[in-house]
Amino acid sequence: MNIIKEGLSRRAFLRAAALIGLISSIIPDILMPKSVLAAAESGKKAVDPKNLTPEEAIHIPKVDIPIIAEDGSLVPIIVSVNHPMEPDHYIKSIYILDDLSAIPSKGLYRFTPANGEAYISTRIKLAESTKVRAIVECNKHGKWEGSADIKVTVGGC
């Protein structure tokens, strides 16, 4: 009697498991582009946050986020920059980062002078209490950083 088993052989299963392991090790690199990592490592901060210089006042982003989030799955956040959006001087991008997350990048938004204003209103997922950072990039003056602390009572991840 000859019985042919159809389905997954042991060899095919081991190959699939190895492939899944390989893919899972490179996915964070795919989800976290090098440009976001570079932005996370740099950004000028205010020397004295209560007394901003004129240059700091137009470049440092304002991060509006609740002080306490009861549910981390949908946390509203607004990032704005009081910066002119002129053809020769404008905000190129806004990065939103959560350093304590397994995937720190919460968003990358690009702008042109045609946008008229560097402003983002969105919702992000947060797993735990953290400091949310916003890094803006000016086409003339580089990267600038603003942040806000948030307490998350129930993680959203």
N, C-alpha and C positions, 0 to 999 in steps of 0.2 A: 504494500500500500504506500503510495507516494503522496505525501501531504505537502503542498506548497503554501508557505505562510506569506501573506502579502502584508506590507506595512513597512515599518522602519526597522532596518537591520541595526545591529549594535554598532557597526562601523559608521553607518550614516548618522546615527545618533551622536557618536563621539565627534564626528566632523561638524555637525550642526552646533554642538555645545562649544567647541573650540571657536567657531565662527562668531557665535553670540558673545563669548568672552572677549574676543578681539574687538568687535564692534562696540561693546559697552565701554571698553577702555579708551576709544577714540571719540566717542560722542561728546564728552565735555569739551574737547578741542573744537569740534564742529559748532557746538552751541555757543562757545565763547571765543569769538574771533580775536585775533591778535590786536586789532585796533581797539577793542574794548579793554583788553588787558593793559594796553599801553595807556589808555585814558585813566584806568583805575590807579595807575602808579604815579600819575602826575596831575597837577592842578594847583594853581596859586590859591592861597587862602588869605582871608582878611587878617592883617596884623592885629588890629583891634576891631572886633566885630561891632562894637557899639559906636565907634567913630571911624567910619569908612572914608577913605580918600576918594576924590572924584573918580579916579580910574577904577577903584574897587567897587564903587557904587553902581557903575554901569555894567560891570562884568560879572560880579558874584551873583549866582542864581539864588532866587528865593524859593525855598522848598516848603510848600504848605501841605502838611500831612497831619492827621489826627494824633493827638498825644497818646491816646489809648485806642486800640482797635480790638473790639470784642471777637471779631472773626477775621483771621488773617488771609482768607481766601480772596477777598475783594476789598482792598484798602485803597481809598481814593487818594490821589496825589496830584498836586498842581506844581509845576516848575515854571517860573517866569523869570525873565531877565529884562531889566530896564535899560535896554541898549538900542541905539539907532540901527535901523536896517537899511543902510545906504549901500549903493553898488560897490563902493570902495572900502566899506567898514561895516561888517555885519557878523552875526552869530551863525557859524556854520553848522553846529550840531549840539545836541543835548544828550548826554548819557545818564541813565538812572541806574544806580548800583546798590546792591545789598551785600556787603562783604561777608556776612555770616551765612549766606545761603550757599548751597552746593552749586548753584548756577547764579553767580552774582549779578549778571547782566539782566536788568529788568526792562531795558528799552534803550534803543538808539534812534534818535530822531534827527533828520537832516533838514536844513533850512537854506533858503536863498533870500536875497533882499526882497523878492516879490512876495514873500510871506507877510511882510509888514511888521511882524512881531514875533519874538522868540518866546513861545508859550506852549506848554503841554498840559493837558488835563486827561488823566487816564486812571486805571485801577491796576494795582499790582498784587501779587501773592507774596506773603511773608510768613515764614515758618515760625519765627520767634521774635522776641524783642530785639531791636537792632538800631543801628544808625543808617539811615538811607542817605546816600550821597548823590548829588547831581553835579555833573561836570559839563561845563559849556566850553565850546571852542570858538574863539574869535578869530577871524581871518587875519587880523593884524597882531593881536596881543596874546595869542596862545590859549592855554587851558586855564580855567578858573573853577574853583570848587565851592559848593555850598552844601549844607547837610542839615538833617533834622532827626532827632531821636523819636522812636515810637515804641510803645509797650504793646505787645500782642498777647492777649489772654488765651486765645485758642488758635493754634497754628493752622495755616491754610494749605500746607503742602502735605 
